[in-house]
């Protein structure tokens, strides 16, 4: 059974805050992270998402976040379709 993922995005975040947040979110079941300058996106399976626990962590760090639902897809298959072999 394929399930959707929840993506949370935190903007205006320092590198130090991002590192701490990744450690704490990992403990909540978040499986993937994308770091950009002053921005962190984190991904968790929809069935594992607990908004109350997330709000508690965000409140502790005085951070806000946005949340979106990401449809499950086969990322390997998608990568393979766009892969250009080197001859």
PEGIRA-V21794 format. One record per helix or strand. SS is the DSSP state (A for helix, B for strand). FROM is the first residue (numbers start at 0). LEN is the number of residues. If there is no record, write none. Layout:
SS:FROM:LEN
SS:FROM:LEN
This chain:
B:4:7
A:14:14
B:31:5
B:38:7
A:45:3
A:50:11
B:65:5
A:74:7
